[in-house]
Amino acid sequence: MSTFIRGGTVVTSETTFRADILCDDGVIKAIGNDLEAPSNAEVVDAGGQYVMPGGIDPHTHMQLPFMGTVASEDFETGTAAALAGGTTQIIDFVIPDPEEPLMDAYQKWRGWAEKSVSDYSFHVAITWWDDTVHRDMGILAEKEGVNSFKHFMAYKNAIMVSDEMMLASFARCRELGAMATVHAENGEMVYYLQQEMLAKGITGPEGHPQSRPPEVEGEAANRAIRTAQVLQTPVYIVHVSCKESLEAITRARLEGQRVFGECLAGHLLIDDSVYYNDDFEYAAAHVMSPPFRPKDHQRALWRGLQSGNLQTTATDHCCFCAPQKAAGRDNFTLIPNGTSGVEDRMAVLWHHGVNSGKLTMNEFVKVTSTNAAQIFNIHPRKGSLSVGADADIVVWDPEMTRTISAKTHHQNIDFNIFEGMEVKGSPSHTISQGKVVFKDGQLNVVKGAGRYIKRPTFNTHFGALEKRRKETAPRKVSRTAEAAE
């Protein structure tokens, strides 16, 4: 069956125009005025609505084993919730245990993800280093379509990388044409401050932001960016939460460095007062890393999106319910880190971004879809509305109002960080692979329908940097014996 979207206003990252869209065989077949719907097509009336590329969330953690438990959201429920919010692809993370072979971890995550109802892809984390890691990075990049590798600069005594490991991995990323991505927090500082908080008797969730102040993120972001600068390779900083990290990115970009920044919907809208709530469950439900920041940091992040120094928005969707969070009731360092958001990202960004004038509709498409597709090299297949592109589309009703709540969301978690927020603007329809999978509040998904999307290496930034490396290559001076005398 074909899908025919009639009478909507098409909004892309570059332009806005009125058109019909015909989808068949999972791709966009035609875009134009007054197209004729095939007799067997499902017709979506988009009159008075906007038709945009489906969202891409470049940072999720479905079914993640972490801190002695496993995230409550699996790949089936998580991708379904994403579709309900207008997001048609996620990029999740393979996170090997220290000394676990990368290929073993990758195959394990691929197995978990087979039940996805929407398309998905993977970043792979580098959590240890030897010659087999070097080798497996090559296999992943060249055969499995993995074009990004994650480096945790936090979580000491677990998955934190040393500077030596990061340097070796960044260099390997450069060889492979893969994006180096970084969780920027100084793990040594965090560990030191955590022990200091506990020694002072600060054991509740309020110890979390106090042991991870903005400075520890800013320092790590700057260190990762300078490492990438020395190696002349692109770098992508995930979940930028504070002015200090944004300033490091902005400085580097002004110097011409290929640096990209991601911010989370939660960090744009929630401040650190949540950790000082008298209710432990409420405060613990907000524990994630980096933590939510004072309000002035949110203003800075919005400016980062407006200026283009932050290019993507994500959620770091990683769900733990109240009984799991209770593991840290007497020690905040044992609270599993993570919050939800994959269903709500696009609605809260539209409401607080587009409706307030902070973002144009075209900028909204850029930061929720197109930029991620370009950075991770799946554009124009994803993140665009063009003939031949995958028919991953959201039909957006700008007049629809709803109140976000854990009681009504599709996410498999008992808490919503946006609880009680009224938003204006939400999907009326979500189309994945050319099929209507969400319509008027109801999901119609098929377990396992999601496809693993391979992402080619060597996006356009690598070619430019290779030319720069040749121009600035180290030079040897040949000196004769006579000249030495």
N, C-alpha and C positions, 0 to 999 in steps of 0.2 A: 504494500500500500504506500502511495505517495503521501506527502504532507504539503499542503498549500497554505501559506500564510498570506492573508489578503488584507490590503488596505492599511498596513502599518507604516510608521515612520522609521525608516532604517537609520540606526545610529552606529557608526563605526568610530575608530580612534581618530579618523581624519575628517569625516564628513557626515552630513545628515540630509536625508532625502526621502521622499515618499516612494514606496515600491511594494510590489508583491514578490514573494519568494517561493519557488518550487523546489522541494526536496525529494530525492528519490535515490534508492540504493545507498542510503547513508550519507550522501553528499548533496551540496547545493547545485541544482541543475540550471536554474535560471533566476535572474533578478531583473525586474522591469515593471513598467506600468501596464495595467490592464492585461496581465497574463491570463490565460485560460486554464482553469483547474481541470486536471484529468478527472474522468468520471469516477475513478476508484479512489480519489484522494480524500484524506481527512482534511477538512477545511478549518483553519483557525482564523477567526475574525479578529484582526488586530486593529480595528478602527479605534482611533483615539489613544493608541498605545505605541510604545517604542519597541522596535525589534533590534536586538543587540547580540553580539557574540556571547555564547555561554561563558560564564566565569571560569577562570582557572585559579585554583588555590594552590600556590607553589610550596605550601608548608603545612602538612598534616602528619599526624601520628596515629594511625588506626591500629588497634590490637597490639599496642606497644608493650613489651615486657619491660618494666621500669620500677626501680626502687622496691623490689620484692612483691610486686603485683603486676597485673596486666590491665591496660586501658579497657574500659567498659565498652567502647565503641569498636566494632569490628569493621571489616571492609564492606560488608553488605549494608549494614545499618548506616555506616558513615557516608558512603557514596549516595545512598538514598536520601539522607538528610541534606547532602550537598545539592542534589537535584531539586529538592523542594525549595531551596533558596536561590536557584538559578545558576549554580556552579556545575559545570558539565565535565570537568576533569580535575583531579587532584594529582599532586606530585608528593608522594609519601617518602619515607626514609627507611632504608635498610641499615640497621645499626648492629654490627657484629660485636659480640663480646670480645674482650681482649684475648688475643691468640686464636680466636675463631676464624677459620679461613673465610675470606670475603665471598668466594663462590658458594660456600655452604650456606652462609647467612642469606645471600641473595636468593638462592633457590628456596629457602625456607619462607622468606617473605613473599616470593612469587606464588607459592602454594597457598599462603593465607589469603592472598589478594584475588584468587580465582573466583571468589564469590561476589566480587564487585559488580554493582549494577550500572556503573558509568565507567568511562575510560580513566586510566590511571597510569602513572609512571613512577620512577624511583630515583632519588638521590641515594648514594651509598656513602656511609660514614667511614672515615679512617680512624680507627680507635687504637691501632698498634702498628708496628712497622717491622718488616723484614723483607727479604727478597721475594717471598711468595705474595705479599701485599702488592709490591711493585708489579709483579707479573699479572696478578688478578685484576688490577686496575686496567691493564691493557686489554684483557679478555672482555671485561665489562664494557669498556668504551668501544671496542672495535666490533664485538659480536652481539652484545646485548642491548645496545642503544642507551647506555648510561653515560650522560655527558656532563655530570656534575658530582662532585665529591664533597662531603661535609666534614668539617673539623670543629670539634667541641674544645674550646679553650677553657671550659669550666668542667665541674664534676671531678674533682681530684680523687684519686684512688679508685676511679671507675673508668670513664671513657675519655678523660682529658688527654689531649695531645701535648707533647712537649714542643718547644720551639724547634728542636732538631727534627722531630717527626713532621711538623708542619712545613718546614722548609723543604724536606725531601718530597713530601706529597705535592706541594705546590709546583715543584719542578716537574714532577711526573704529570700533573695536570696540564702543564704547558706543553709537554711533549705530545700528549694525547689529544689536545684541543678540547679539554674538558674544563668546565667552570669550577674553580675552587670556591666553596661556600663556607662561611664561618659563623659559628655561635660565639659571639665576642663577649666574654666576661673573663677577667683575670682569676683563674681558679685558685691560685695560691692566696690571693687577697681574700677571696670569698671564704676559703677554709679557715684562714686566720680570724676573720671577723665572726664567723659562726662560733668558733670556740670562745671568742671574747664575749659574745652575747650570752651563751650558755653559762659562762663563768659568772656573769652578772645576774643570773637568775631569769633572764629573758628567754623563756622556753616556748611562748606562744607564737602564733603566725606573725605578730608584729616584728619578731626577730628576723623574718625573711627579708623584707626590704631593707632593714637596717644593716644586714650583713652583705647586701648586694647594692651598694649605693651607685649612682650614675657613673662615678669616676672609675669604677672597676670595669664597666662596659666601655667607656671612652678610651681607657688605656689599651684594652685588648683590641678594640676596633682599629686604633691607630697602629698598633704593632702588626696586625694582620695586613693592613693596607700598605705599610712600609715594606713588609716582606714581599708582597706582590709587586710593589714598585721596583725593588731591587731585581726581581726575577723577570720583570716586564711581562706579567701575565694578568688576565682579568681576575677580579675577585668580587664576590657577592656576599654582603653582610645581611644575615637573616635577622628578623625581629628587632629592628632598631627601635629602642624605647626611650632614648634620652637625647638631650641637646648635645652632650659631649660626643656621642657616637656620630650623630648627624653632622656635627662640625668637622669631625675627622673625614667623613665622606665628602662633604662639600669642599673642604680644602683640597683634597686629592683631585676631585673632578675639575676644580678651577685650574689645577696644574696640568690638566690634560690626561689624568690617569683614568684607566678603564675600571671604574668602581661602580657597583650597583648596590642599592639599598632597598630593603623590604621592611615594611612596618605592618603591625597587626591592627585589625579593627579595634580590638580591646584596648591597646595602648593609646589609640587616638581618642578614646572616650571615657576611660575609667581612671580614677586617680588612686593614690596610695592610702586614702582614708579607709578603704575597705578592710585593711589589715588590722585596724584598731577598733573594729566593731566588737562589742561585748560578747556576741554569739560566736563561739569557736567554730561551729560548722560553717557559718557565713564567711568568716575571715579565712578559714582554711580552704574553702572552695575557690578562693581567688589566688591561691599560691601557685605561681608559675614563674619561670625564669626566662628573661629578666622580669622582675616584678613590675607591677603598675607603679607609675611615677607621680610626683606632684604635678598640679595642673599646668604649670608653665611649660613642662615638657610636651604636653599634648598640643599646645599652641605651636610649638616649634615643629612638631611632626607634621601638622597640617601645612605649615609653610614649606616643609620639605617636599611634600607631595605637589603643592602648587608650583614650586620652582623647578620641579623635575629632578631634584637631587635624591629623592626617594622615588623609585620607579614602580614598585609592586606593592600590593596589599595581600595579606595572608591571614591565617588564624592561629597557626600552631595548635590546631585542634587535637587535643590529647585529654581524654575524658577519664576522670576518676570520681566515683560516687562517695557520698559521705562516709560509709563504713571503711572505704579505702583511705580517705584522707585522715580518718581517726587514728591511723597508725602513728601519727606524729602529735598526738594530743599533749604529750609531755615533753616533746622535743621537736621543734619546728623543722629541723633538718631531715626528719623522717617523713614529713608530709609529701606524698607523691606530687610532683610538679606537673601541672597541666590544667587547662580550662577548655571549654567548648567554643564553638563559633562558626563552624563550616556552613551551617544553615542560615546564619544571620548576617554574615559579612556584607553581602551586597546590599541588603535592605538598610542596614545602619549607615553604610557609606553613602548611599543615595540620599537618605533622609538628612544626615548631618553634613554631607558634602555638597550634593547637587541642590537640594532644597534651600540650603543656606547661602549658596553662591560661592562657596569655597572651591567647588569644582564645576566645570562645565560637563555636559553629558558626554562629550567626546573624551574629556580627561578621565571621566569615570570608567569608560570602556578601556582606556589605556591602562589604568592602575588596577583594574579587576580582571583583565584578560590579555589584551594585546601585548603589553610590555613583557609579561611573563612568557608568552609564546615566542616572542622575539629573542629574549635573553637565553631561553633554554631551547631555542632552535627548532621549534615546531610550527612556526609561522611561514606561510599563510594557511597551512592545514588547520591549525587551531588559532583562535583569537582573531579571526577575520570573518566577514560576510562577503564571500566572493565565489564565483562559479568554480567548482572543483574542490572547495574547502569542505571539511567535515560539517555535516548539518547539525552542529551543536549550537543551539540558539535559545535565547530567553526572550519571551514576549513580556514586556514590562508595563504594568498598569501604574501610571504615576499618581492616580487618584486613590488607589487602594490604601486603606488604613488598617492597621492591626496592632495589637499589643503583644509583644514578645513575652513568652512565659514557658517555663519548664513543663507546665501542665499541658501545653498544646504543641510543643515543638516535636520534631521527628528524631532528634538526637538522643542517643541512648545514655542519658545522664540525668541525675535527679536535680540538677541545678543549672541555671542559665545566668551568665554574668551580665546579660542585658535585661534581666527580669523587670517587667513592668514598663519597659520603654515602648512608647507608642511611635510607630514609624509610618510615614506616608510614602508609598511606592514599594511595590513588591511584584514578584512574578505572577502572572495569570497562567502562563504556560511555560514549561521547559521542554525543549526538544533535544534528545540525545540520539546520535546516529540516525537522524531523520525521523525518529518516532516520538510522539507526544508521550512523555513519561510523567508529567505533572500537569494537572489541569484543575483549576478552580479548587485548590486546596487538597486534591486527592492524588496520591502517587499510584502509578501503574508501571511497576518496574519488574524486571526479570532477573533473578539471581544468576550471576555468571555472565550477564550480557556485556559487562564492561570488558574493554580490550586493553591489553598492555601496549602502551605507545612507546615505541623506540624513538630516541631523540638523537639526531646526527651530531657528531662532534664538529669542531672548528666552525663556530659561528663567525660572522663577519669581523668581529673584533680581533680574532686571532691573526687574520691576514694582515691587518694594519700593524699589530704589535710585532709581527715577524719582520716587517720592513723596518720598523724602528730598531729592533735588535740588531739587524745587519748594519744599520747606519752607526750604531753606538757600540759595536762589538769591541771587546778589549783589544788593544794594539800592543804589539811588541816592538821595541826599539832595538835595532841591530847596531852594535857598536864595535868598531874595529879596534885592534890593539893600539894603532897609532893614535886614534882619537882619545883613547884612555890615557896615553902618555901626555 
